Amino acid sequence: MSLKHKATQLRQKAYCEQRLKDRLALLAGKGLEGKKVDRDPIVRKLKADLKAVNFRLRAIAAGDKLSEDLAKAKADKAAAALKEKEEPKSGKGEKPGKPAKGEKGEKPKKEKGGEEGREKKPKPEKKAAPKPAEAS
């Protein structure tokens, strides 16, 4: 996610926390405690909002971590390719992926298993709907 989105969620989290703190202080001033505070609909709504914001922040963090991992892997792959190019070529210039002239690489054969095992079922014929009689 973008940095703007993360900053927005952090501001939203701070806002929800402050409103929840104020509401709990108000209820404590009224003399409510324990389960009565937990059953207050505004407190429940603020806790749900806070939970949703935390979930979004975790998703943003996971996306950032994935992006960093992919960037690191890409950099490592590029470095390995560069290192491989710098090494002097050995032999007659054979490509390491191809087998020698006398050797044949084994390729797995594709099977047409999808067509053999399946048979088409005949479609049932549709009956024509009777036309309504016109009243004159």
C-alpha positions in Angstrom: 0.0 0.0 0.0 1.1 3.5 -0.4 2.6 5.6 2.3 -0.3 8.0 2.3 -2.7 5.1 3.0 -0.7 4.0 5.9 -0.5 7.5 7.4 -4.3 7.8 7.0 -4.8 4.6 8.9 -2.5 5.6 11.7 -4.4 8.9 12.1 -7.7 7.0 12.1 -6.3 4.7 14.8 -5.2 7.6 17.0 -8.6 9.2 16.5 -10.4 6.0 17.6 -8.2 5.5 20.6 -8.7 9.1 21.7 -12.5 8.8 21.4 -12.6 5.5 23.2 -10.5 6.9 26.0 -12.8 9.9 26.3 -15.9 7.7 26.3 -14.5 5.4 29.0 -13.6 8.5 31.1 -17.2 9.8 30.7 -18.7 6.5 31.7 -16.4 6.2 34.7 -17.5 9.7 35.7 -21.1 8.5 35.6 -20.2 5.6 37.9 -20.4 2.7 35.4 -17.9 0.0 35.6 -17.1 -3.5 34.2 -19.7 -5.2 32.0 -21.9 -2.1 31.8 -19.1 -0.2 30.2 -18.5 -3.1 27.8 -22.2 -3.2 26.8 -22.3 0.5 25.9 -23.1 0.7 22.2 -20.7 3.6 21.6 -17.8 1.8 23.3 -18.5 -1.3 21.3 -18.6 0.7 18.0 -15.3 2.4 18.8 -13.7 -0.9 19.7 -14.9 -2.4 16.4 -13.5 0.6 14.5 -10.2 0.2 16.3 -10.1 -3.5 15.5 -10.8 -2.8 11.8 -8.0 -0.2 11.6 -5.6 -2.6 13.2 -6.5 -5.2 10.7 -5.9 -2.8 7.8 -2.5 -1.8 9.3 -1.5 -5.5 9.5 -2.5 -5.9 5.9 -0.4 -2.9 4.8 2.6 -4.2 6.8 2.3 -7.6 5.1 2.1 -6.0 1.7 5.2 -3.9 2.5 7.1 -7.0 3.7 6.2 -8.9 0.6 7.3 -6.0 -1.6 10.7 -5.8 0.2 11.2 -9.6 -0.1 10.4 -9.5 -3.8 12.8 -6.5 -4.4 15.5 -8.4 -2.5 15.0 -11.5 -4.5 15.1 -9.6 -7.7 18.3 -7.8 -6.7 19.9 -11.2 -5.7 18.9 -12.7 -9.0 20.3 -9.7 -10.9 23.6 -10.0 -9.0 23.9 -13.7 -9.7 23.3 -13.1 -13.4 25.9 -10.4 -13.4 28.4 -12.6 -11.6 27.7 -15.5 -14.1 28.4 -13.2 -17.0 31.7 -12.0 -15.5 33.1 -15.6 -15.2 35.2 -16.7 -18.1 33.5 -19.1 -20.4 34.9 -22.6 -20.4 35.0 -25.2 -23.2 33.7 -24.6 -26.7 31.0 -22.2 -25.6 28.4 -24.9 -24.9 25.3 -23.7 -23.2 24.9 -25.4 -19.8 21.2 -26.0 -20.4 21.6 -28.1 -23.6 22.8 -31.7 -23.6 25.8 -32.7 -25.7 25.3 -33.9 -29.3 25.2 -37.6 -28.4 22.9 -37.2 -25.5 19.2 -36.6 -25.8 17.3 -34.8 -23.1 14.3 -36.6 -21.9 11.0 -34.8 -22.4 7.9 -35.9 -20.6 5.2 -36.9 -23.0 1.8 -35.2 -22.8 -1.1 -37.5 -22.6 -4.5 -36.8 -24.0 -6.3 -38.0 -20.9 -9.0 -35.3 -20.9 -10.7 -36.6 -24.1 -10.6 -40.3 -23.5 -12.3 -40.4 -20.1 -15.1 -38.0 -20.8 -18.1 -38.7 -22.9 -20.6 -36.1 -23.9 -24.1 -36.6 -22.5 -26.9 -36.1 -24.9 -29.0 -33.0 -24.1 -32.7 -33.7 -23.3 -35.0 -32.3 -25.9 -37.0 -29.3 -24.9 -40.8 -29.4 -25.3 -42.3 -26.4 -27.1 -44.5 -24.4 -24.8 -48.2 -24.3 -25.9 -49.2 -21.0 -27.3 -51.9 -19.2 -25.4 -55.2 -19.1 -27.2 -56.2 -15.6 -28.3 -59.5 -14.3 -27.0 -61.7 -12.6 -29.5 
